[in-house]
Amino acid sequence: MTWWEIFIIVVAAAYVLFVIGLSVYRKKHGKSSCDCGCESCPHCAACKDAQKHEK
């Protein structure tokens, strides 16, 4: 393996860890997983019902 292949693997692994860490952080703070709004989400009703039960 050359140095640039190792570099690409390290960057890809760091990106995956960042996404997982961000997901855990948002979950602990009670935020949704997608953050794109509920207008076009097919599971909108399920999210709203879950939020009502948590309060």
C-alpha positions, 0 to 999 in steps of 0.5 A: 500500500502506498501512503495515499491509499492509507490516507484515503482509508484514514479519511474515510474511517474518520468520516464514518466515526464523525457521522456516528458521533454526530448521530449519537450526539443528536439522539442524546439531545433529543433531535431527530435523525434526519433534520430535513423536516416532516413535510415529505417524510413518510414516517412523519406520524410515527415521529410525532406520536413518539415525541408526544409520548416522551413529554 
